């Protein structure tokens, strides 16, 4: 058999094999779209019956006048058996724009209710994710905050795939508020298709770099767009032979032990951060599916 045909067949079989992904959700709880002390997004996740990890901003509890209901909303998230809890700081600050001491306070203040409620439901609070995935502006900032997180026994949580859902959501909510349902649906459809394109892209990159499929970690947010459309994404991924696993299970993949070579503040996929040579990193990033039109539309809206 022709060697190129053998390679093609091997690649096709590899890409069609069963794959794993952990769904992680930042900026929980979204107190602006709750119904009293409940969340439509949480109801959706109940129906999907998949494990998720949530990264909590406790500062959200103070953003509306109903702190007690907001706290109940947070508890409703944490008490779910399929939910793993994580700290996302109190105020969702850029670490690169903060002092080390101030950021330490953000981490400590951001775990007060979460740690108490996690303990109530016999869960560990062991995961942390940087807002904006900003680990600091330079290697010193990176080293200092990571040492602090280790002293607190936190695991710095990476991700392999994300699709700028926050930007799509901004446009989606903008059009819904205007009553422009057609434009809102157009944005939602583009979000779903772009997310699936991102998975296809990182599947190919995984094969190129590691000769196999890594266990992916998808980053998205607690927002109206995912409330309405995340099920379309998970259904499509299931049709692509994805299994939904816990964050803990996904992190068992040895790829997450790889060295992070990037020492800037920009929050892109860890698949890029594991690449030592900046030129190679840049080359791969330029191949990523573009959302230039969405970016332009978003800036125009702002």
Secondary structure, DSSP 8 states (H G I E B T S, - for coil): --HHHHHHHHHHHHHHS-EEEEEEEEEE--TTSEETTEEHHHHHHHHHT--EEEEE-GGGGGSSS-HHHHHHHHHHHHTSTTEEEEE--SS---GGGS-HHHHHHHHHHTTHHHHHHHHHTT----EE--GGG---SSHHHHHHHHHHHHHTT-EE---SEE--HHHHHHHHHHHHHHT-HHHHHHHHHHHHHHHHHHHHHHHHHHHHHHSS---EEEEEESSHHHHHHHHHHHHHHHHTTEEE--HHHHTTSGGGGS-----SS----HHHHT-S-HHHHHHHHHTS---HHHHHHHHHH-
